[in-house]
Amino acid sequence: MQQLIRRILFALIALALAAYVVFFTLANHQLLDLDLLFIQLNQVPVELALILSFIAGGLSGIVAAFGWVMHYRKQLNKARIDLKRAGL
């Protein structure tokens, strides 16, 4: 039951966030100049800047989590080998 409530709450929060992003982009029609250190983008719509920032954040999160997951996977494999040696 708690799992269902959590899923419903998560879905409601995700829908509210998506609605906010849609209304934000509809209300703002300005153009931005973005300087991304290596690339300069001139006259970019706000929506595109927002989408690019979400994509960049998601990709950097995946890269950061990958190192963490690989570290713990290595520890798990080492523990399994130790259990096999112990005969358990």
C-alpha positions as CSV (number, residue, x, y, z in Angstrom):
1,M,0.0,0.0,0.0
2,Q,2.8,2.4,0.9
3,Q,4.5,1.6,-2.4
4,L,1.4,2.6,-4.3
5,I,1.0,5.9,-2.4
6,R,4.7,6.7,-3.1
7,R,4.2,6.0,-6.8
8,I,1.1,8.1,-7.0
9,L,2.8,10.9,-5.1
10,F,5.9,10.7,-7.4
11,A,3.6,10.8,-10.5
12,L,1.8,13.9,-9.2
13,I,5.0,15.7,-8.4
14,A,6.4,14.8,-11.9
15,L,3.2,16.0,-13.6
16,A,3.3,19.3,-11.5
17,L,6.9,19.8,-12.5
18,A,6.2,19.1,-16.2
19,A,3.2,21.5,-16.1
20,Y,5.4,24.2,-14.5
21,V,8.0,23.8,-17.2
22,V,5.4,24.0,-20.0
23,F,3.9,27.2,-18.5
24,F,7.3,28.7,-17.9
25,T,8.3,28.1,-21.6
26,L,5.0,29.5,-22.8
27,A,5.3,32.7,-20.7
28,N,9.0,33.4,-21.7
29,H,9.8,34.1,-25.3
30,Q,13.1,35.8,-24.7
31,L,16.3,34.8,-26.5
32,L,19.5,34.1,-24.5
33,D,23.2,34.1,-25.3
34,L,24.8,31.0,-23.8
35,D,28.5,30.7,-23.2
36,L,29.3,27.0,-22.5
37,L,33.1,27.5,-22.2
38,F,33.9,25.6,-25.4
39,I,30.8,26.7,-27.4
40,Q,29.0,30.0,-27.7
41,L,25.4,29.9,-28.7
42,N,23.8,33.2,-29.7
43,Q,20.1,33.9,-29.5
44,V,18.9,30.6,-28.1
45,P,15.3,30.3,-26.9
46,V,14.7,29.9,-23.2
47,E,13.1,26.6,-23.7
48,L,16.1,25.2,-25.5
49,A,18.4,26.5,-22.7
50,L,16.2,24.8,-20.1
51,I,16.1,21.5,-21.9
52,L,19.9,21.5,-22.5
53,S,20.5,22.2,-18.8
54,F,18.3,19.2,-17.8
55,I,20.0,17.0,-20.3
56,A,23.5,18.1,-19.1
57,G,22.5,17.5,-15.5
58,G,21.1,14.1,-16.2
59,L,24.2,13.0,-18.1
60,S,26.5,14.3,-15.4
61,G,24.4,12.4,-12.8
62,I,24.7,9.2,-14.8
63,V,28.5,9.6,-15.1
64,A,28.8,10.3,-11.4
65,A,26.6,7.3,-10.5
66,F,28.5,5.0,-12.9
67,G,31.7,5.4,-10.9
68,W,29.9,4.8,-7.6
69,V,28.1,1.7,-9.0
70,M,31.3,0.2,-10.4
71,H,33.1,0.7,-7.0
72,Y,30.3,-1.2,-5.1
73,R,30.1,-3.9,-7.8
74,K,33.8,-4.5,-7.3
75,Q,33.3,-4.8,-3.6
76,L,30.4,-7.2,-4.1
77,N,32.4,-9.4,-6.4
78,K,35.2,-9.5,-3.9
79,A,32.8,-10.4,-1.1
80,R,31.4,-13.3,-3.2
81,I,34.9,-14.6,-3.9
82,D,35.7,-14.4,-0.2
83,L,32.4,-16.4,0.6
84,K,33.4,-19.1,-1.9
85,R,36.8,-19.4,-0.4
86,A,35.3,-19.7,3.1
87,G,33.0,-22.5,1.8
88,L,29.7,-20.7,2.4
